[in-house]
């Protein structure tokens, strides 16, 4: 008999129904607190002053949108920009264009000079 392999599906949502990584909700006493990562990358814990689960969940969703909307806008801008005509190469960094004019001095030079014995 052949063994059947069971493939576990990764959960893409938390128990709150939100996508993974958005944030957490905790009930402390009668009030829900949320924990999320803000736009600067810092972990924040905020009292929602909500006693109802659905209201606290909407509060977390609004905070998540504040963080994610600028990221989504940047991704859309990158996805929609036209590809460069020159060989299909785009300068991801503006400094890349500046560095094209800098001469390269790597031919024959070493960081350590040989001593008189040739080593």
DRENTORKOL-3810 file (N, C-alpha, C; in nm, 4 decimals):
REM DRENTORKOL-3810
@n.u->0.0828; n.v->-0.1188; n.w->0.0000; ca.u->0.0000; ca.v->0.0000; ca.w->0.0000; c.u->0.0868; c.v->0.1245; c.w->0.0000
@n.u->0.0400; n.v->0.2244; n.w->-0.0699; ca.u->0.1116; ca.v->0.3507; ca.w->-0.0743; c.u->0.0702; c.v->0.4390; c.w->0.0430
@n.u->0.1679; n.v->0.5102; n.w->0.0940; ca.u->0.1373; ca.v->0.6051; ca.w->0.2000; c.u->0.0841; c.v->0.7332; c.w->0.1381
@n.u->-0.0155; n.v->0.7879; n.w->0.1989; ca.u->-0.0680; ca.v->0.9156; ca.w->0.1518; c.u->0.0002; c.v->1.0268; c.w->0.2294
@n.u->0.0531; n.v->1.1224; n.w->0.1558; ca.u->0.1161; ca.v->1.2355; ca.w->0.2221; c.u->0.0123; c.v->1.3440; c.w->0.2438
@n.u->0.0144; n.v->1.3977; n.w->0.3611; ca.u->-0.0799; ca.v->1.5029; ca.w->0.3957; c.u->-0.0070; c.v->1.6360; c.w->0.3854
@n.u->-0.0593; n.v->1.7230; n.w->0.3034; ca.u->-0.0006; ca.v->1.8550; ca.w->0.2868; c.u->-0.0811; c.v->1.9532; c.w->0.3708
@n.u->-0.0097; n.v->2.0155; n.w->0.4659; ca.u->-0.0777; ca.v->2.1132; ca.w->0.5503; c.u->-0.0816; c.v->2.2465; c.w->0.4785
@n.u->-0.1960; n.v->2.3102; n.w->0.4832; ca.u->-0.2090; ca.v->2.4423; ca.w->0.4242; c.u->-0.1641; c.v->2.5454; c.w->0.5265
@n.u->-0.0884; n.v->2.6433; n.w->0.4804; ca.u->-0.0467; ca.v->2.7506; ca.w->0.5693; c.u->-0.1645; c.v->2.8441; c.w->0.5921
@n.u->-0.1802; n.v->2.8840; n.w->0.7155; ca.u->-0.2869; ca.v->2.9780; ca.w->0.7463; c.u->-0.2449; c.v->3.1175; c.w->0.7026
@n.u->-0.3279; n.v->3.1824; n.w->0.6276; ca.u->-0.2966; ca.v->3.3190; ca.w->0.5856; c.u->-0.3755; c.v->3.4205; c.w->0.6665
@n.u->-0.4568; n.v->3.3717; n.w->0.7576; ca.u->-0.5329; ca.v->3.4619; ca.w->0.8422; c.u->-0.5133; c.v->3.4247; c.w->0.9882
@n.u->-0.5269; n.v->3.5236; n.w->1.0726; ca.u->-0.5211; ca.v->3.5025; ca.w->1.2167; c.u->-0.6590; c.v->3.4609; c.w->1.2649
@n.u->-0.6708; n.v->3.4382; n.w->1.3944; ca.u->-0.8004; ca.v->3.4012; ca.w->1.4508; c.u->-0.9003; c.v->3.5169; c.w->1.4428
@n.u->-0.8489; n.v->3.6390; n.w->1.4243; ca.u->-0.9370; ca.v->3.7550; ca.w->1.4106; c.u->-0.9951; c.v->3.7666; c.w->1.2706
@n.u->-0.9450; n.v->3.6867; n.w->1.1775; ca.u->-0.9897; ca.v->3.6965; ca.w->1.0394; c.u->-0.9054; c.v->3.7936; c.w->0.9588
@n.u->-0.8079; n.v->3.8574; n.w->1.0223; ca.u->-0.7177; ca.v->3.9516; ca.w->0.9550; c.u->-0.6026; c.v->3.8732; c.w->0.8931
@n.u->-0.5390; n.v->3.9274; n.w->0.7890; ca.u->-0.4200; ca.v->3.8625; ca.w->0.7343; c.u->-0.3098; c.v->3.8543; c.w->0.8397
@n.u->-0.2277; n.v->3.7516; n.w->0.8295; ca.u->-0.1189; ca.v->3.7341; ca.w->0.9259; c.u->-0.0248; c.v->3.8532; c.w->0.9212
@n.u->0.0238; n.v->3.8917; n.w->1.0375; ca.u->0.1204; ca.v->3.9997; ca.w->1.0468; c.u->0.0597; c.v->4.1374; c.w->1.0605
@n.u->-0.0710; n.v->4.1492; n.w->1.0559; ca.u->-0.1358; ca.v->4.2799; ca.w->1.0667; c.u->-0.1302; c.v->4.3304; c.w->1.2101
@n.u->-0.1620; n.v->4.2456; n.w->1.3037; ca.u->-0.1607; ca.v->4.2853; ca.w->1.4438; c.u->-0.2354; c.v->4.1851; c.w->1.5291
@n.u->-0.2352; n.v->4.2116; n.w->1.6589; ca.u->-0.2998; ca.v->4.1230; ca.w->1.7548; c.u->-0.4024; c.v->4.1995; c.w->1.8358
@n.u->-0.5010; n.v->4.1270; n.w->1.8847; ca.u->-0.6012; ca.v->4.1849; ca.w->1.9750; c.u->-0.5981; c.v->4.1044; c.w->2.1044
@n.u->-0.6025; n.v->4.1764; n.w->2.2169; ca.u->-0.6059; ca.v->4.1110; ca.w->2.3473; c.u->-0.7151; c.v->4.1747; c.w->2.4316
@n.u->-0.7846; n.v->4.0910; n.w->2.5045; ca.u->-0.8866; ca.v->4.1390; ca.w->2.5973; c.u->-0.8209; c.v->4.1536; c.w->2.7339
@n.u->-0.8145; n.v->4.2761; n.w->2.7836; ca.u->-0.7585; ca.v->4.3029; ca.w->2.9161; c.u->-0.8703; c.v->4.3608; c.w->3.0013
@n.u->-0.9170; n.v->4.2817; n.w->3.0909; ca.u->-1.0345; ca.v->4.3228; ca.w->3.1681; c.u->-1.1546; c.v->4.3195; c.w->3.0768
@n.u->-1.2202; n.v->4.4321; n.w->3.0609; ca.u->-1.3351; ca.v->4.4410; ca.w->2.9697; c.u->-1.3011; c.v->4.5083; c.w->2.8376
@n.u->-1.1792; n.v->4.5607; n.w->2.8278; ca.u->-1.1410; ca.v->4.6435; ca.w->2.7125; c.u->-1.0390; c.v->4.5696; c.w->2.6255
@n.u->-1.0517; n.v->4.5863; n.w->2.4933; ca.u->-0.9580; ca.v->4.5266; ca.w->2.3985; c.u->-0.8398; c.v->4.6203; c.w->2.3755
@n.u->-0.7218; n.v->4.5621; n.w->2.3724; ca.u->-0.5989; ca.v->4.6311; ca.w->2.3358; c.u->-0.5506; c.v->4.5706; c.w->2.2053
@n.u->-0.4872; n.v->4.6534; n.w->2.1225; ca.u->-0.4296; ca.v->4.6020; ca.w->1.9980; c.u->-0.2790; c.v->4.6214; c.w->2.0014
@n.u->-0.2099; n.v->4.5352; n.w->1.9310; ca.u->-0.0653; ca.v->4.5425; ca.w->1.9165; c.u->-0.0357; c.v->4.5323; c.w->1.7674
@n.u->0.0414; n.v->4.6285; n.w->1.7154; ca.u->0.0734; ca.v->4.6300; ca.w->1.5723; c.u->0.2064; c.v->4.7004; c.w->1.5516
@n.u->0.2627; n.v->4.6908; n.w->1.4320; ca.u->0.3868; ca.v->4.7585; ca.w->1.3968; c.u->0.3502; c.v->4.8833; c.w->1.3174
@n.u->0.3969; n.v->5.0003; n.w->1.3643; ca.u->0.3611; ca.v->5.1260; ca.w->1.2982; c.u->0.4497; c.v->5.1522; c.w->1.1768
@n.u->0.4326; n.v->5.2684; n.w->1.1151; ca.u->0.5043; ca.v->5.3018; ca.w->0.9923; c.u->0.6554; c.v->5.3104; c.w->1.0128
@n.u->0.7003; n.v->5.3444; n.w->1.1342; ca.u->0.8435; ca.v->5.3514; ca.w->1.1624; c.u->0.9027; c.v->5.2159; c.w->1.1980
@n.u->0.8194; n.v->5.1111; n.w->1.2029; ca.u->0.8665; ca.v->4.9779; ca.w->1.2348; c.u->0.8689; c.v->4.9467; c.w->1.3833
@n.u->0.8074; n.v->5.0311; n.w->1.4640; ca.u->0.8052; ca.v->5.0093; ca.w->1.6086; c.u->0.6774; c.v->4.9380; c.w->1.6490
@n.u->0.6899; n.v->4.8471; n.w->1.7450; ca.u->0.5741; ca.v->4.7746; ca.w->1.7970; c.u->0.4958; c.v->4.8688; c.w->1.8869
@n.u->0.3664; n.v->4.8825; n.w->1.8610; ca.u->0.2789; ca.v->4.9702; ca.w->1.9392; c.u->0.1703; c.v->4.8880; c.w->2.0050
@n.u->0.1378; n.v->4.9221; n.w->2.1294; ca.u->0.0255; ca.v->4.8625; ca.w->2.2008; c.u->-0.0683; c.v->4.9770; c.w->2.2381
@n.u->-0.1910; n.v->4.9675; n.w->2.1915; ca.u->-0.2868; ca.v->5.0766; ca.w->2.2099; c.u->-0.4146; c.v->5.0238; c.w->2.2723
@n.u->-0.4665; n.v->5.1005; n.w->2.3661; ca.u->-0.5963; ca.v->5.0718; ca.w->2.4252; c.u->-0.7027; c.v->5.1214; c.w->2.3275
@n.u->-0.7911; n.v->5.0333; n.w->2.2850; ca.u->-0.8936; ca.v->5.0726; ca.w->2.1883; c.u->-1.0129; c.v->5.1390; c.w->2.2548
@n.u->-1.0279; n.v->5.1236; n.w->2.3865; ca.u->-1.1437; ca.v->5.1725; ca.w->2.4621; c.u->-1.2729; c.v->5.1084; c.w->2.4111
@n.u->-1.2590; n.v->4.9927; n.w->2.3458; ca.u->-1.3740; ca.v->4.9195; ca.w->2.2929; c.u->-1.3993; c.v->4.7973; c.w->2.3812
@n.u->-1.5244; n.v->4.7757; n.w->2.4119; ca.u->-1.5599; ca.v->4.6568; ca.w->2.4892; c.u->-1.6163; c.v->4.5473; c.w->2.4004
@n.u->-1.6449; n.v->4.5806; n.w->2.2753; ca.u->-1.6995; ca.v->4.4827; ca.w->2.1814; c.u->-1.5921; c.v->4.4378; c.w->2.0829
@n.u->-1.5920; n.v->4.3090; n.w->2.0542; ca.u->-1.4920; ca.v->4.2469; ca.w->1.9678; c.u->-1.4910; c.v->4.3080; c.w->1.8273
@n.u->-1.6076; n.v->4.3204; n.w->1.7656; ca.u->-1.6145; ca.v->4.3712; ca.w->1.6276; c.u->-1.5656; c.v->4.5144; c.w->1.6172
@n.u->-1.5972; n.v->4.5942; n.w->1.7168; ca.u->-1.5539; ca.v->4.7335; ca.w->1.7157; c.u->-1.4009; c.v->4.7425; c.w->1.7278
@n.u->-1.3414; n.v->4.6601; n.w->1.8142; ca.u->-1.1955; ca.v->4.6576; ca.w->1.8298; c.u->-1.1283; c.v->4.6045; c.w->1.7025
@n.u->-1.1911; n.v->4.5100; n.w->1.6377; ca.u->-1.1369; ca.v->4.4549; ca.w->1.5128; c.u->-1.1344; c.v->4.5614; c.w->1.4027
@n.u->-1.2402; n.v->4.6427; n.w->1.3940; ca.u->-1.2423; ca.v->4.7525; ca.w->1.2974; c.u->-1.1353; c.v->4.8561; c.w->1.3309
@n.u->-1.1128; n.v->4.8813; n.w->1.4597; ca.u->-1.0089; ca.v->4.9740; ca.w->1.5035; c.u->-0.8716; c.v->4.9249; c.w->1.4559
@n.u->-0.8442; n.v->4.7949; n.w->1.4741; ca.u->-0.7181; ca.v->4.7366; ca.w->1.4285; c.u->-0.7060; c.v->4.7470; c.w->1.2764
@n.u->-0.8139; n.v->4.7250; n.w->1.2054; ca.u->-0.8111; ca.v->4.7342; ca.w->1.0587; c.u->-0.7786; c.v->4.8765; c.w->1.0137
@n.u->-0.8338; n.v->4.9759; n.w->1.0815; ca.u->-0.8038; ca.v->5.1158; ca.w->1.0459; c.u->-0.6563; c.v->5.1477; c.w->1.0701
@n.u->-0.6010; n.v->5.0999; n.w->1.1821; ca.u->-0.4588; ca.v->5.1224; ca.w->1.2107; c.u->-0.3710; c.v->5.0518; c.w->1.1071
@n.u->-0.4103; n.v->4.9330; n.w->1.0680; ca.u->-0.3338; ca.v->4.8585; ca.w->0.9675; c.u->-0.3363; c.v->4.9308; c.w->0.8332
@n.u->-0.4497; n.v->4.9880; n.w->0.7981; ca.u->-0.4591; ca.v->5.0630; ca.w->0.6721; c.u->-0.3700; c.v->5.1864; c.w->0.6740
@n.u->-0.3583; n.v->5.2517; n.w->0.7876; ca.u->-0.2696; ca.v->5.3683; ca.w->0.7983; c.u->-0.1256; c.v->5.3297; c.w->0.7656
@n.u->-0.0866; n.v->5.2108; n.w->0.8067; ca.u->0.0501; ca.v->5.1642; ca.w->0.7837; c.u->0.0669; c.v->5.1107; c.w->0.6413
@n.u->-0.0333; n.v->5.0382; n.w->0.5908; ca.u->-0.0184; ca.v->4.9684; ca.w->0.4634; c.u->-0.0474; c.v->5.0527; c.w->0.3400
@n.u->-0.1309; n.v->5.1555; n.w->0.3497; ca.u->-0.1656; ca.v->5.2340; ca.w->0.2304; c.u->-0.0445; c.v->5.2991; c.w->0.1635
@n.u->0.0499; n.v->5.3605; n.w->0.2382; ca.u->0.1681; ca.v->5.4152; ca.w->0.1698; c.u->0.2521; c.v->5.3069; c.w->0.1029
@n.u->0.2604; n.v->5.1890; n.w->0.1624; ca.u->0.3373; ca.v->5.0800; ca.w->0.1030; c.u->0.2720; c.v->5.0313; c.w->-0.0247
@n.u->0.1407; n.v->5.0201; n.w->-0.0235; ca.u->0.0677; ca.v->4.9755; ca.w->-0.1426; c.u->0.0813; c.v->5.0791; c.w->-0.2545
@n.u->0.0747; n.v->5.2076; n.w->-0.2189; ca.u->0.0890; ca.v->5.3133; ca.w->-0.3192; c.u->0.2271; c.v->5.3067; c.w->-0.3843
@n.u->0.3307; n.v->5.2828; n.w->-0.3052; ca.u->0.4655; ca.v->5.2718; ca.w->-0.3604; c.u->0.4784; c.v->5.1499; c.w->-0.4503
@n.u->0.4205; n.v->5.0383; n.w->-0.4092; ca.u->0.4252; ca.v->4.9180; ca.w->-0.4928; c.u->0.3512; c.v->4.9384; c.w->-0.6246
@n.u->0.2374; n.v->5.0073; n.w->-0.6198; ca.u->0.1638; ca.v->5.0353; ca.w->-0.7447; c.u->0.2452; c.v->5.1251; c.w->-0.8363
@n.u->0.3130; n.v->5.2229; n.w->-0.7785; ca.u->0.3958; ca.v->5.3139; ca.w->-0.8574; c.u->0.5092; c.v->5.2376; c.w->-0.9261
@n.u->0.5722; n.v->5.1466; n.w->-0.8532; ca.u->0.6807; ca.v->5.0666; ca.w->-0.9103; c.u->0.6275; c.v->4.9733; c.w->-1.0187
@n.u->0.5140; n.v->4.9097; n.w->-0.9950; ca.u->0.4578; ca.v->4.8158; ca.w->-1.0916; c.u->0.4109; c.v->4.8856; c.w->-1.2182
@n.u->0.3654; n.v->5.0098; n.w->-1.2073; ca.u->0.3107; ca.v->5.0809; ca.w->-1.3223; c.u->0.4120; c.v->5.1640; c.w->-1.3991
@n.u->0.5351; n.v->5.1783; n.w->-1.3483; ca.u->0.6310; ca.v->5.2625; ca.w->-1.4191; c.u->0.6743; c.v->5.1954; c.w->-1.5483
@n.u->0.6927; n.v->5.2742; n.w->-1.6537; ca.u->0.7319; ca.v->5.2156; ca.w->-1.7825; c.u->0.8751; c.v->5.1648; c.w->-1.7779
@n.u->0.9001; n.v->5.0592; n.w->-1.8538; ca.u->1.0343; ca.v->5.0030; ca.w->-1.8580; c.u->1.1216; c.v->5.0925; c.w->-1.9453
@n.u->1.2472; n.v->5.1091; n.w->-1.9091; ca.u->1.3393; ca.v->5.1966; ca.w->-1.9827; c.u->1.3653; c.v->5.1400; c.w->-2.1221
@n.u->1.3866; n.v->5.2290; n.w->-2.2177; ca.u->1.4097; ca.v->5.1884; ca.w->-2.3564; c.u->1.5518; c.v->5.1377; c.w->-2.3790
@n.u->1.6488; n.v->5.1859; n.w->-2.3014; ca.u->1.7903; ca.v->5.1525; ca.w->-2.3242; c.u->1.8216; c.v->5.0118; c.w->-2.2761
@n.u->1.8010; n.v->4.9155; n.w->-2.3596; ca.u->1.8386; ca.v->4.7788; ca.w->-2.3285; c.u->1.7535; c.v->4.7136; c.w->-2.2207
@n.u->1.6416; n.v->4.7733; n.w->-2.1870; ca.u->1.5557; ca.v->4.7149; ca.w->-2.0857; c.u->1.6070; c.v->4.7337; c.w->-1.9438
@n.u->1.7135; n.v->4.8121; n.w->-1.9268; ca.u->1.7718; ca.v->4.8318; ca.w->-1.7941; c.u->1.7122; c.v->4.9563; c.w->-1.7301
@n.u->1.6667; n.v->4.9421; n.w->-1.6076; ca.u->1.6164; ca.v->5.0578; ca.w->-1.5348; c.u->1.7076; c.v->5.0851; c.w->-1.4183
@n.u->1.7255; n.v->5.2106; n.w->-1.3868; ca.u->1.8070; ca.v->5.2478; ca.w->-1.2722; c.u->1.7188; c.v->5.2466; c.w->-1.1486
@n.u->1.7337; n.v->5.1428; n.w->-1.0678; ca.u->1.6536; ca.v->5.1331; ca.w->-0.9464; c.u->1.6958; c.v->5.2384; c.w->-0.8460
@n.u->1.8221; n.v->5.2767; n.w->-0.8505; ca.u->1.8750; ca.v->5.3753; ca.w->-0.7592; c.u->1.9274; c.v->5.4921; c.w->-0.8432
@n.u->1.8930; n.v->5.6167; n.w->-0.8110; ca.u->1.9423; ca.v->5.7302; ca.w->-0.8900; c.u->2.0943; c.v->5.7378; c.w->-0.8934
@n.u->2.1620; n.v->5.6852; n.w->-0.7910; ca.u->2.3079; ca.v->5.6878; ca.w->-0.7895; c.u->2.3664; c.v->5.5966; c.w->-0.8956
@n.u->2.2923; n.v->5.4982; n.w->-0.9430; ca.u->2.3440; ca.v->5.4082; ca.w->-1.0457; c.u->2.3809; c.v->5.4840; c.w->-1.1721
@n.u->2.3007; n.v->5.5833; n.w->-1.2076; ca.u->2.3302; ca.v->5.6633; ca.w->-1.3266; c.u->2.4545; c.v->5.7474; c.w->-1.3045
@n.u->2.4738; n.v->5.7983; n.w->-1.1836; ca.u->2.5913; ca.v->5.8785; ca.w->-1.1531; c.u->2.7175; c.v->5.7935; c.w->-1.1566
@n.u->2.7088; n.v->5.6695; n.w->-1.1121; ca.u->2.8258; ca.v->5.5834; ca.w->-1.1063; c.u->2.8707; c.v->5.5353; c.w->-1.2429
@n.u->2.7861; n.v->5.5489; n.w->-1.3457; ca.u->2.8257; ca.v->5.5085; ca.w->-1.4798; c.u->2.9394; c.v->5.5950; c.w->-1.5330
@n.u->2.9506; n.v->5.7193; n.w->-1.4857; ca.u->3.0546; ca.v->5.8114; ca.w->-1.5325; c.u->3.1847; c.v->5.7995; c.w->-1.4536
@n.u->3.1853; n.v->5.7252; n.w->-1.3452; ca.u->3.3044; ca.v->5.7128; ca.w->-1.2613; c.u->3.3988; c.v->5.6108; c.w->-1.3242
@n.u->3.5264; n.v->5.6503; n.w->-1.3446; ca.u->3.6207; ca.v->5.5541; ca.w->-1.4039; c.u->3.6503; c.v->5.4393; c.w->-1.3077
@n.u->3.6781; n.v->5.3253; n.w->-1.3618; ca.u->3.7076; ca.v->5.2075; ca.w->-1.2819; c.u->3.8601; c.v->5.1897; c.w->-1.2748
@n.u->3.9141; n.v->5.1768; n.w->-1.1570; ca.u->4.0586; ca.v->5.1638; ca.w->-1.1386; c.u->4.0978; c.v->5.0263; c.w->-1.0874
@n.u->4.0292; n.v->4.9247; n.w->-1.1229; ca.u->4.0556; ca.v->4.7936; ca.w->-1.0664; c.u->4.1564; c.v->4.7123; c.w->-1.1463
@n.u->4.1904; n.v->4.7544; n.w->-1.2643; ca.u->4.2798; ca.v->4.6722; ca.w->-1.3461; c.u->4.4224; c.v->4.6831; c.w->-1.2928
@n.u->4.4738; n.v->4.5712; n.w->-1.2442; ca.u->4.6122; ca.v->4.5661; ca.w->-1.2012; c.u->4.6371; c.v->4.6145; c.w->-1.0596
@n.u->4.5463; n.v->4.6783; n.w->-0.9965; ca.u->4.5695; ca.v->4.7283; ca.w->-0.8617; c.u->4.5249; c.v->4.6266; c.w->-0.7591
@n.u->4.5945; n.v->4.6248; n.w->-0.6473; ca.u->4.5597; ca.v->4.5361; ca.w->-0.5374; c.u->4.5535; c.v->4.6186; c.w->-0.4098
@n.u->4.4852; n.v->4.5671; n.w->-0.3120; ca.u->4.4773; ca.v->4.6383; ca.w->-0.1858; c.u->4.6057; c.v->4.6244; c.w->-0.1055
@n.u->4.6809; n.v->4.5151; n.w->-0.1286; ca.u->4.8068; ca.v->4.4918; ca.w->-0.0594; c.u->4.9154; c.v->4.4809; c.w->-0.1637
@n.u->5.0214; n.v->4.5581; n.w->-0.1473; ca.u->5.1306; ca.v->4.5549; ca.w->-0.2458; c.u->5.2230; c.v->4.4371; c.w->-0.2187
@n.u->5.2808; n.v->4.3888; n.w->-0.3251; ca.u->5.3773; ca.v->4.2793; ca.w->-0.3126; c.u->5.5060; c.v->4.3328; c.w->-0.2512
@n.u->5.5697; n.v->4.2497; n.w->-0.1682; ca.u->5.6969; ca.v->4.2920; ca.w->-0.1119; c.u->5.8086; c.v->4.2590; c.w->-0.2096
@n.u->5.9309; n.v->4.2821; n.w->-0.1696; ca.u->6.0453; ca.v->4.2642; ca.w->-0.2612; c.u->6.0658; c.v->4.1188; c.w->-0.3026
@n.u->6.0117; n.v->4.0231; n.w->-0.2267; ca.u->6.0277; ca.v->3.8813; ca.w->-0.2639; c.u->5.9229; c.v->3.8357; c.w->-0.3647
@n.u->5.8287; n.v->3.9216; n.w->-0.3960; ca.u->5.7264; ca.v->3.8859; ca.w->-0.4961; c.u->5.6030; c.v->3.8222; c.w->-0.4368
@n.u->5.5879; n.v->3.8269; n.w->-0.3065; ca.u->5.4702; ca.v->3.7679; ca.w->-0.2420; c.u->5.3594; c.v->3.8663; c.w->-0.2305
END
